[in-house]
Amino acid sequence: MSEKSFEEELKNKPDRPIPSLENPDSDTERLLYLQRKLSHVLREQDVFKLSREMQYRNAMGAIRELCAELENYPRLREYIQEVEVYLDAARYILSHPRIIKYKRELKKGNPSITPEVVEEQKKLREDIIEWTDFIKWYIVQNERKPEYVHALLSKIHELWSNLGFADARGGLERGIFQELASYRILKEHFSRVRSGLPREDARHSIDFWAEDKEGNTFLFQSKSSSSFRRAGVFDKSEIAGLKEEMVEKEGDDKTRSDIFDGNRQPDSERLAGIEEDLAHAESYASSRGAKNPRAFLLVVPQSNFHMNKGRFSVNPPRSVTSRLSKLTGEKNTITK
């Protein structure tokens, strides 16, 4: 993702006129109106003439004002959730480079990463999770209207491309769909499943809470890939074992590492981070009174879920379903 992309793309795109919204019940007309309206508002802010920090702040301020304006627009009164989804998609894509930059600076040990900056990043992650959770919820609510979902996602794709993030949109979209797939799989195996609250996700690495019929608590951090190089459900001991293997291999091969969130990171470091996350999630759940909390890494690869013209499908990996079946079949044998 080029750091100049937002500036260059927005400046070079022609500012097309905002169409009148004659028929607000037309998905095509309404979505085109939203697209042109947002583009015009961002240009009015002259965001590409400002410093990068002011670009971001002005763009987010413009989106906030536009949201308030459209919420009071009579012709969109029945489509406020759609408006919020579209604008949340803009907020999401514009915020992503800040997360990447922060992780790079944190890894370098940059002294400018103060406790205040860390807290600001945690709040930003909470916001991003809240935006993406709403997008996922809205897609689920409309999954019986695949033509509409396809039209909406197409406009979001155009939005991300117009803002200079065409190359990054695949990875960002994959994250949204991967969590949708994980949610569907978990719902087939547990009596209760809910997404972690934005604060729980951002600060305690809990993507999903689940309960079996006996009320035992299961916590999941979900990903589409991992250092295990395969689908599965992995607990702390399995992660610790693989981490030790990776430490030995990395001692022999200093180049063994993965690109993760824009950083080249050794497998052992990634696994240590996940191991710590799972332990922290269990501790948090215990403090909230959860019964027998156990945390797991849930890996559902991209090849197991698809969004095709608004139709979302999931092919659960056998290794995932067999492990989940075993977990939910345990009777009074769950230990910390």
C-alpha positions, -999 to 999 in steps of 0.1 A, spaced: 0 0 0 16 32 -11 16 60 15 10 85 -13 -19 66 -28 -47 84 -10 -33 118 -19 -25 110 -55 -57 90 -63 -81 115 -48 -64 144 -65 -63 127 -100 -99 115 -100 -124 138 -117 -151 152 -94 -182 140 -110 -216 158 -103 -238 145 -75 -269 130 -91 -303 139 -79 -319 111 -59 -352 109 -78 -360 73 -68 -345 64 -34 -359 29 -36 -335 21 -65 -304 4 -51 -284 15 -81 -294 52 -79 -291 53 -41 -256 37 -40 -243 60 -68 -256 90 -49 -237 79 -17 -206 74 -37 -206 108 -55 -217 126 -23 -188 112 -3 -162 119 -30 -175 155 -33 -173 161 5 -137 148 7 -127 171 -21 -143 201 -5 -119 195 25 -89 197 2 -75 168 22 -46 161 -3 -32 196 3 -27 190 40 -2 170 61 -8 133 63 -21 136 99 -45 164 89 -56 145 58 -68 117 81 -84 140 106 -102 162 81 -114 132 61 -128 115 93 -144 148 103 -160 152 68 -174 117 70 -189 124 104 -206 155 92 -219 138 61 -233 110 82 -252 135 103 -265 153 71 -277 121 55 -293 108 86 -316 138 84 -322 135 46 -359 125 42 -353 104 11 -328 82 29 -348 78 61 -355 41 53 -319 34 43 -299 48 73 -282 15 80 -270 13 44 -256 48 47 -238 39 79 -223 7 64 -210 27 34 -195 54 55 -181 28 80 -163 12 50 -147 45 43 -136 50 79 -122 15 80 -100 18 49 -87 53 58 -78 41 93 -59 10 82 -26 27 73 -24 42 108 -26 7 124 2 -6 100 24 24 107 19 20 145 29 -16 144 60 -9 124 71 19 148 63 -3 178 85 -31 164 113 -7 159 111 5 195 104 41 184 105 63 216 76 83 202 53 54 211 42 68 244 15 53 267 -8 80 253 -1 68 217 -7 32 228 -41 41 243 -50 61 212 -43 30 190 -64 8 212 -93 32 209 -88 32 171 -88 -6 170 -121 -5 190 -136 19 164 -124 -3 135 -139 -34 151 -172 -16 157 -173 -5 120 -165 -39 107 -189 -57 131 -217 -35 117 -207 -43 81 -208 -80 89 -241 -78 107 -256 -59 78 -245 -84 53 -260 -112 74 -293 -93 76 -295 -90 38 -280 -124 28 -314 -134 13 -310 -105 -12 -277 -115 -29 -282 -90 -58 -284 -62 -33 -254 -74 -13 -234 -77 -45 -244 -41 -56 -234 -28 -21 -200 -46 -20 -193 -35 -56 -198 2 -45 -176 -4 -15 -149 -19 -38 -151 13 -60 -149 35 -29 -117 17 -17 -102 19 -51 -111 56 -55 -94 63 -21 -62 46 -34 -65 12 -17 -73 -11 -46 -43 -33 -38 -52 -36 -1 -89 -42 -4 -86 -80 -9 -69 -85 25 -92 -62 43 -123 -78 28 -109 -113 35 -108 -104 72 -145 -95 72 -155 -126 54 -133 -149 75 -150 -138 107 -184 -144 90 -173 -179 82 -160 -185 117 -192 -173 132 -213 -196 110 -191 -226 119 -192 -219 156 -230 -216 155 -232 -252 143 -214 -265 174 -222 -243 204 -255 -235 220 -246 -198 223 -221 -178 202 -215 -140 201 -188 -118 188 -165 -101 212 -174 -66 220 -151 -40 202 -133 -34 235 -129 -71 242 -115 -77 207 -91 -48 207 -79 -51 243 -83 -88 251 -80 -105 216 -115 -121 219 -132 -125 185 -159 -148 197 -174 -161 229 -192 -195 229 -209 -217 254 -217 -254 254 -249 -269 268 -233 -271 303 -224 -234 303 -186 -239 298 -170 -209 281 -149 -211 250 -130 -181 236 -117 -179 200 -92 -157 182 -100 -163 145 -76 -160 115 -75 -171 79 -38 -182 82 -13 -191 108 21 -205 115 5 -239 116 1 -236 78 -32 -255 80 -68 -251 92 -76 -262 128 -84 -253 163 -53 -249 185 -50 -244 223 -21 -228 242 -1 -260 247 -2 -267 209 9 -232 202 37 -234 228 49 -267 212 51 -253 177 68 -221 190 96 -242 204 100 -260 171 101 -226 153 128 -213 177 150 -242 168 144 -238 130 149 -201 131 182 -207 148 192 -227 117 175 -204 92 175 -167 101 153 -159 71 123 -179 83 96 -153 88 63 -142 75 49 -109 63 23 -100 90 4 -66 90 31 -51 68 60 -64 90 84 -92 85 80 -112 117 95 -146 128 70 -174 133 82 -178 169 73 -142 176 39 -145 161 32 -177 181 44 -161 213 20 -132 208 -9 -155 202 0 -177 232 0 -145 253 -33 -134 238 -50 -166 247 -38 -166 282 -49 -130 286 -83 -138 272 -88 -166 297 -78 -144 325 -102 -117 314 -131 -142 310 -124 -155 345 -125 -120 359 -160 -117 343 -173 -148 360 -171 -171 330 -174 -208 337 -142 -229 329 -129 -204 302 -106 -219 276 -91 -199 247 -83 -212 212 -69 -201 179 -94 -209 151 -79 -210 116 -104 -210 87 -84 -205 54 -97 -183 26 -102 -214 4 -130 -225 27 -153 -195 23 -165 -175 -7 -185 -145 -16 -198 -149 -51 -221 -121 -65 -236 -115 -31 -239 -151 -21 -217 -161 9 -209 -198 13 -187 -217 38 -171 -251 35 -160 -259 70 -126 -276 72 -129 -312 86 -100 -306 111 -120 -276 125 -154 -294 128 -139 -326 143 -120 -306 170 -151 -284 178 -172 -316 180 -147 -330 205 -147 -299 226 -185 -297 228 -186 -334 236 -165 -331 267 -185 -338 299 -173 -323 332 -137 -328 322 -128 -292 313 -98 -280 332 -78 -248 330 
